[in-house]
Structures are given as C-alpha cells and as structure tokens.
Amino acid sequence: MRVAIVGLGGVGGYLAAMFAKAGVDVVGFARGKHLEAIKKNGITLKEDTKEWTTPLNAMELNAAEGYFDVVIFCTKSYDLLDAYEKIAQHTDKNSILLSFSNGVGNAKVLQSVANAVVLEGCVYILSHIEKPGVIRKKGKVFAAVFGGDNAEAVQKLAQLFEKAGLRYKTPDDIATAVWKKYIFIAAFATLTSYYNASIGEIYEKHYDEAKALLEEIALYAKEYEGVDIADEVQKALETAKNVPYDSSTSMHLDFQNGNKTELESLSGYVKMPLMQKYYTTLKEREGLKV
C-alpha cells in the first residue's frame, strides 16, 4: 500500500515519521526549508521523553510520481482543494482520501471533486514544527478518528494505523465524531485569536464567554446539521482546564505570525450571533472586507 501524506506540519509530519519508522511505503509532501531539512537529514520527532529521526521520502507536491492507494491531507483547510487538484492524477476510483484539516466540511469538499473513496475524519494531537525538519509533540494525546460508508476502505486505513502503532477509532457515526472535535477547536481557536491569549487564559478569564460560545455551536450543530453534541460543552471546558495553561491554537499562532488563517472554516462556518461577532472582528483584523 503506497501512502501520501500531504503537508508535513505538526500532524502530517508526525504521521509520516511514524509510518516511515514502521516500514510503510510513504511519501511526504512539503515545501521550503522544512522540506530541504527533511531531504537532507530525515524527519526528527521530539516527544516529552524521547527524540528520534527517520529517513523520509519527501518532495514538493508538483513533483509527485506514481499511484497512491491512500492520500491523507494534513494541510490547512484553505489549501485542501488546491492540494487535491495537484495529486488527483496520481489517484483513481479505488484510492482512499482522508482529510485531517480543521473543520467539518472537508469530506464534502473532496467528495464534490474526487473520483475516489472519500472518508471523513479528524485527529487529536498537540504538535507543531519546532524548526525545519523537526516535529515537537506535546503530551501523550493522539487519536486518529475516521469512518464512512465504505467499510473495506475504513478497514484498510485501520490496518495502516495499526501497523504504525497509532491509536485510532472508527465510530459508526463519523459526522458526530468530527463535530465533537470541531466544537472545541472552533470555540477556542476563535477565542484565543480574539483575545490573543492562551487556552488556559481563556478558561480562567473568559469562562462564561467560552461556555456561551460552545453552547451556541452545539445549538447550530443540532438545528442545521442534525448532530447532537450538547454533552460536549462541559467536556470541552474540562479539556481546556486540563491542557497545559500556555497551550494555544494554530489559528491563534497564525494571527500572531501574520499568516493566512483558517478563520472561514473555524469561525465563519457557524452562522450564529455570538460567533459572528467574533468572526467579524477577526475578519477585520485580517484586513479583509466582511
């Protein structure tokens, strides 16, 4: 089974390193100094108590060759469609496509353009690029969650994660599972960016707002998507309480660094009054017209 990991950031870099270490035929796609470092020295994974390096076949996406049985997209949500278009010619109707990009609409995006088996999923991990060629993973948290109507494809993907020794779940109701992650990341990506603060600070100083926003997202999911995640409101607050105080979100970091953000998929998706208040302000900070 030949696997493509598109995007070697905190998520994709960790997956690619683990797959390569386990002997999976994997190709990682990246760019810039990060790619140069991986091609020269391999990819290094730093965890809390250990550090190791493994060789990784890595290249730019436009240099892709051959056929891929599995393509896992670990790009930002705004790059997903472009990434698919660049690798589409290396897939066919039997290829399995999975996006771990933030948001709840990524599978629909792929299904609208791809002649392939599209699964839906999300991933739980605290990781980032520490420097070119080096992925830093914080804590023990890791779980890949995926599913869909094609049971054979789900099983093939499960075997891949099993070979790499990676924890995974294949829930029957994948839509609800994806929304369970989205409610947390959408609320705290929005609030950490809005207040320029860590998750710990949001929990400590803006608890009532966080709870209200979480409740609003749950209401939207129920009314417009038919997904019941009301129980996730308190769970999300507990998660925020228990992560390292200075933990933040990738969208907050993108705002801090002046990078393009996932504002549309994380804050703009939920058309509700409170979320739209934050979204409008953050949109203005990006220098864009609302």
Buried (B, 14 or more C-beta within 10 A) or exposed (E): BBBBBBBBBBBBBBBBBBBBBBEBEBBBBBBEEBBBBBBEBBBBBBBEEEEEBBEBEBBEBEEBEEEBBBBBBBBBBBBBBEBBEBBBEBBEEEBBBBBBBBBBBBBEBBBEEBEBBBBBBBBBBBBBBBEBBBBBBBEEEBBBBBBBEBEEBBEBBBEBBEBBEBEBBBEEEBBBBBBBBBBBBBBBBBBBBBBEBBBBBBBEEBEEBBBBBBBBBBBBBBEEEEBEBBEBBEBBBEBBEEBEEEBBBBBBBBBEEEEEBBBBBBBBBBEBEBBBEBBEBBBEBBEEEE
